[in-house]
Amino acid sequence: MKKLEESMRVLITIIIALMIGVLAITLTSKEPGIAIKYFFTGPFSSAYFFGNMLAASIPLMLTGLATSIAFSASAFNLGLEGQVYFGALCGTYVAYELNAVPPIIAIIVVLAVSFAAGGGIAAISGYLKSKWNVDELISSLLVSYTLIYIVDFFLEGPFKDPAAGLAASPYFNKKFVLPKILLPSDLHIGIFIVLAIIILFSIIMKRNKFGYEVRITGKNFRFAKYAGIPVKKVVIMAMFFSGGIAGLAGMIDILGIHGRMIRGYSAGYGWNGIAVALIARNNPLLVIPAAIFFAFLQSGANVSALFSDVTPEVARIIQAAVFYLVTAEGLLFFLKKKRMEKGQT
């Protein structure tokens, strides 16, 4: 019954957000019927638009999964933006050093480095929380902004491609580029890697000892301590996996679509991942449709702006409405839970 009520609240929130978007289009467009039609049907009107929608969902699936893992341990990773960005930068650096290595091995190493980089950064916030009770919301956010500036420095300086007209690294060796699977769209085989990762962590969270400890820690911190669960270690590891998956999101997107590191390419991945996780109610498998829904909003906005008089700025109101409405309820509940936990410690 409780799950049904939660599902209904999410559904109602999404419907309200879509209604706000439709109202915004109606008030700003001279032909609102056409604009609304393209918004809802555009992403499915061709293989190109459909493939691009699925491609846009790939990083959101991973950042949604990353958020859900941290949330499940009652930890709040607000540093996903920086972890995505930094993980991709570290993977990019390693990729340039592996040109002589066989493609499959090289890609595995690059992804592993991205995972370790993002995870290591997130684990810092987990350690600070466990050791000195430093609020991970603040520490992860501050570290994230610092990382973004550091990555931008490298892309504008040491890593910048002299031939590029923007802040970007040189293109990778072609062996690093993930093959496309629905031409002429941007959809690539990275979607299968992501689905495998989601299934793996779904099994871990539901059937593995670590997943059990994460869930118990998230539900009742004090009970978990009394039950002998190493809650400090659990929080650190949950943050590590959360940041690691965020790092993977950045690198897979680079290898699948861009072919090189570009300044600001990942803006919004982390924040939208929070909304995806809240829509999915921290269920790893439900992250998949939740991410596709957010990608649908993005794709619909782009197609509508392309074929009607609606500007991208107005169309993005729909995405913003969904984000704020969905996150408001979830974040209030989470912050209330954190205050209760502080009273228990």
N, C-alpha and C positions, 0 to 999 in steps of 0.2 A: 504493500500500500504506500509506504514511504517513497519507494523508488518511482511509483506511478505519479505521485504528487510532484516529485522533483522533475520528472520528465515533462509533466504538464507545465510547470513553471518555466522551464527552458523553452518549450514550444511557444508559450504565450509571449515570452520575451522576444523571441525571434520574429513572431508575427507582428508585434508592435513596432519593432525596428524596421521591418519591411514596409509597414504602413507609413512610417515617418519618411522613409525614402521615397515612396510613391508620391506622398504629399509634396515633398521637396521638388521632385521632377515636375509634378503638375503645376506648381506655382512658378517655375522658372523656364519651362519649355513652351514654345509656341505650338508644338505638336506633341503633347504629352503622351498620347496614345501610342505613337510610333516609338518614342523614347522608352516607354515602359515595356513595350513589346520586345524591343531589342535587348533590354536589360534581362528579361526573364528567359528569352528563347535564344539569344545570341550565342551563349557558350555551347549550345548543342546544334548550332546551325551548320557546322562544317567540321571536318576532321581537324582542321587547323585550330579553330577556336576551342574545340573540345580537348585536343591534345595540350594546348597551352594552359587550359584550366587545370588539367591533371598535373602538369608540370609545376604550376604555381602551388599546388597542394603539397608537393613533396617536402619542402623545408618546413611547412606548417605542421605536417604530420610529426616530424621529428621534434620540433620545438614544443608542440603540444604534449608529446610523450615525455619530453624532458621535464616540463612543468608538472605533469601528473605524478611523476616519480618523487619529485621534491615535495609536492603537496601531500602525497600519501604518508610521508614521514613527518608531517606537520612542520615542514621547512618551506620557506618561501624564497625561491631563486629569482630575484629581480635582475640578475645580471646576464640573462640569456643573449641580449643584443651583443654585448661585448664578447661573450663566449663563442657565439657563432662567428663573429668577425675575426677574433684572435685564432680560433681553431683553423679557420681557412687560411690565415696568413702563415701559420706554422706549417701546415700541409703544403702550401705553395712553395715555401722555402725548400722543403725536403724534396719536392717533385723535381726541382731544377738539379738536384744532386743525384738523381736516380735515372738519368737518361740511358745508362748502359744496362740497367736491370730489366729483366723480362716484364712485360706489361702487367700481368696479373699480380705478380709479387710486388711490383712498384706501387700499384694502386692500393693494395692491402696495407703496405707500409705507410703510405700517405694518409689513408683513412685512420690508421692506428695512431699516428702522430697527432692528427686533428682531434681525435677522441681524447688522447692523453692531455693535450694542451687545454682544451675546454674543461675537461674534468679536473685538472690540477688547479685551475683558477677558481672554479666553483668550490672545490674542497677547502680552499682557504677560508671562505665564509663559513663553511660547515665546521671547521676547526675552531674558528674564533667564537662561534656560537657555543660549541661544546666545552671549550676551555675556559672562556671568560664571560659567557652568556652575552656576547655582542650580537645585537639584532642583525640577523642575516639579510633582512630587507635593506637596511642601510648599507652594510658592508658590501653586499653583492652589487648594489646599484652604483656605489662609488667606484668600485673596482672596474665595473663595466664601462663607465664613462672614461676612466683613465685608459683602459685598453683601446677604446675607440680612437682616442687621440694618438696613442702610440702607433696603432696600425696605419692611421692616416699619414703620420710622419714618414713611415717606411714607404708607403705607396707614392708619396710626393718626393721622396728622396732616394734612398739606396735601392729600392725595388722598382722604381719608375722606369717604364719603357721609354727611351728617348724619342722613339718614333711615334709614340701615342699622343693624341691631342687631349688626353685626360689623364687623371691620376690613376694609373693602372700598371700592373706588372707585364712583362713580356708574355706572349702566348706560350702555353705548355707544348711539349712534344705531343704529337697527335695520338700517341699510344695512351695518353692519360685521359683523353676525351671519351666520355661514356657514349656509346652508340645511341642514335635516335631510333625510336620504334614506331612513330606515327607521323611520318613526314607529310607536309612541310612544317609541322608543329615542333615545339621544343621538348616534347615528351621523350624521355630517355630511359635506359634500363635501370637507372638509379631508383626508379619507383619499386622495382622488385627487391632491391637491397633494403629499401626502407620498410617495405611490408614484412620482410624476413626479420628485421630488427624489432618491429612492433610485436610480431608473434612471439619472438624469443622473450622479450620483456614481459609480455602478457603471461607467459608460462612461469617466468621467474617470480612475478608478483603474486601469482595465485597458488603456485604449487611448490615453490622453493622456500627453504628456511629463511633466506634473506628477505624474500618478499613478505613472509609471515611476520618477521620482526619489524619490517618497515610499517606494515599495516597496524600492528599492535601499538607501536610507538606513536603513530599518527593519531590513533583513536584515543589513547589514554597514556600519556607520558609517565605518570606516576605508577600506574599498574605495570607498565612495561619494565620499569626499574625494579619493582618488587618481584617480578617474575624472572628476574635474572638476565633480562635482555640487555646487552651492552648498548644502551640508547645513544651514548655519545658517538660510538663507532658507527652505529646505524645512520645517524644524521649526517656524519661526514661522508659515508659511502653513498648515501642517497643523493647528496649534493654533487659528489664526484660523478656518478652516473648521469645525473641531470645535465651537468656541464659538458660531459663527454659527448652525450647525444646531441647537444646544441652545436658542439664543434663539428660533429659529423654532418649536421644539417648545412653548415656553411660550406664544407668541402665538397659534399655531393652536389650541391647547387653549382659550385664553381666548375667542377669536372663535367657536369652534364649540360650546362647551358652556356656559360660565359667563356670557358677555355682559358681564363686568366683571372687574376685577382683585380677587382675594380673597386675604387673607393665608393663607399656608401651603398653597394649593391644589395646589402642584406637589411637595410633599414625597415623596421617593422616586423621582422620575422619573430623576434623575441616577444614583443608585446602581443602580437596576434596569437602566438603560441599559448599565452596565458588564457585568452578567450577560448581557444580551441579546447584546452584542458578543462575549463569550467563547463563548457557545453557538453563535453564527454563525461563529466562528473568523475574525472580521474581514472576512467576505464581505458586502458591502453587500446583495446580493439575499437572502442567508440571514437577514439581520436581520428580514425580514418575518415568516417563520414563527416565528422565535425570540421576537419581540415578541408575536405572537398567543398563543404558548404561555404567556408570562408573564401576559398579560391573561386567558387562560383560568383560570389559577390564582387570580387576583384575583376573577374573576366567579364561579368555582365556589365559592370561600370565601364570597362574599356570598350566593349563592343557598342554600348549605347552612345558613348561619346564619339565613336567613330562614324556612326551612321545617323546620328540625330544632332540636334542643336544643344544637347546637354553637355556641359563642360565636365571634365574629369573631377573638378573640385566639388561640383554639386553632386555628382554620382557617388563620390566617396562618403557623402553624408550617411548613406545606407550602411557602409562598413563601420563608420564611427558609431552610429546608433546601436548597431549590434554589439560592438565592443563594449561600450559604456553600460548598456542595459544588462548584458550578460555578466560582465565583471563586477558590477556594483553589488549584486546580491551575493555572488561568490566571495568577493573580497571582504564584505562586511561579516559574513559567516566565519571566514578564516581568521580575521583580526579578533573577533569575539573569542574564538577558540584559543588563540595565542594568549589573550589576557587571562583566560581560565588556567592555561598551563603555567603561566608565571605565578599564579596564585598557588599552584600545586608544588612548585619548586622552592 
